[in-house]
Amino acid sequence: MPQILVLHGPNLNLLGRRETDIYGTLSLEQINQKLNELAAGLGLELDIKQSNHEGELVEYIQQAYLNHTKGILINAAAYTHTSVAIRDAIAAVKLPAVEVHISNIHRREKFRHKSLIAAVVTGQICGFGVNSYLLGLNALKQLITDT
């Protein structure tokens, strides 16, 4: 089965408890369960990682390339707006990648409107709550099927 790297950035380990008016009440574990259920139906295997550390996220991206992973589903969270290192890692590995966000980053604080990784991912999905992840996984399945 084709493998997909799912990356969750900083503070996403607190989902379900933090700012539930923005991010909803599902925990990261519940989101991962939904992703695994969808992946099984799509014939995909997921390697799911979460880190609050920028360098660790970069290492996961590089390792995905070395492991012949077929694509990346990434919610870089706050690093979306600040991390040149994550942007450069995604650009370097040249894997199909979909950026996802639970909230609509373009309707939030001005500093969140700019995604440094948007220019190097295949596409961006935001504002659909947890469904952003599921839509992103479906998009990745289509991308890797088409290539």
N, C-alpha and C positions, 0 to 999 in steps of 0.2 A: 504494500500500500504506500502511496506517496506520503511523505512526511511534511508537515507544516509546523513551523516554529510560531508559537503564540507568545508574544512578549507583553507583559504588563509592567508599566513603569512605576515610579514612586507614588506611595500613598494608596495605591489601588488595593493593597492588602487590607485596607480599612473600609473597603466598600461595604455597604449595608449598615455602617455605623456613623459614617462621616457625611455631612451635608446631604442628607437623604432627599431633601427638596430638589437638589441638582442631580445627584447620582443614583437615586432610587434606593430600595431597601434590600436588594439581593446582595449577598456576599460574593466575594471573589470565587470562593469554592462553588457556589451555586451557578455562577456564570461559566466557570470551567466545566461544570457538569453539563450545562446546556450545549456548550461547544463540543464536548466529547460525544454527546448524543447525535448532534448534527453531523459531526465528522464520520461517525460510524455509518450513517445513512448515505454519505457522499463517497464512501470508500477511501477515507483519509485517516492518517494516524497523526495525532497531535503531540508535540513536545512543548509543554506549557511551562513558562518560567515567569517569575515576578522578582523584581529587584528594586530597591531604593537607591542603588548605586550605579552611576552612569557607566563606569568602566566595566562593570559586570554585564550590563546590557550590551555593550560593544563586543565583549568577548562571546556572548551568546550568539550574536549576529555572525561573527567570524566563524565560530564553530559550526553553525548551521551550513555555511558554505562548504566547509571541509567535510561535513557529513553528507553532502549531496542532498540536503533538504530542498524541497521543490518550491517553497514560498514562505513568506513571513507575514503574519498578521500582528500588527503592532499598535498598542496604545502606549505611547511614550509619556503620557500624562504631562507633567510640568516640563519635562525635557523636550517636548515637542517645540517649545518656544525658545529654548536656550541652548540646546546641545548640537554644536557643530560636529562633535565626535560621533554621535549616533547617526547624524546625517551622512557623514563621510563613510561610516561603516556600511550603511545601506547602499550607498553609491558604489562602494568598492566590490561588494559581493554580487551585484547585478542579478539578484533574485527577484522574481515577481513579489511585490510587497503592497499591502493595503494598510493604510493608516486609519485607525478607528478612534472615535471618541463617543462617550455616552452622551455628553451634552453637545449642544451646537456651539462650538468655540467661537464662531463668528457673531454670535448674539450675546457674548459675555464681555468681560473687561477687555479693553482695547489691546492690552499686552498679549492676550490669548488669540487675537485674530491672525497673528503671523505664525505659520508653522514652518520651521526650518527644514523639516523632512519632507514636506509636500512636494517639493521639486524633484525628489529622487525616488518617490514611491510611485507605483502604478496608478493608484487612486486613493481618495480619501472619503470616508463615510462618517458623518457626525450628526448628532442631534436626534437619534432614534432610540435612545436609551440602550438597554442591553441588546436590542435588535441590531444596533450598529455592528456588534461583533458577529452576529449571525449572518448579516448581509455581507460583511467583509469576508467571512469564510466561504460563502457561496461564490463570491466574486473570485476568490483565489482558486477555487475548484475550476471555475470556467477558464481562468487564465492558464492554469497548468494543463488543462485539457486541450486548449487551443494551440499550445506550443509544442 
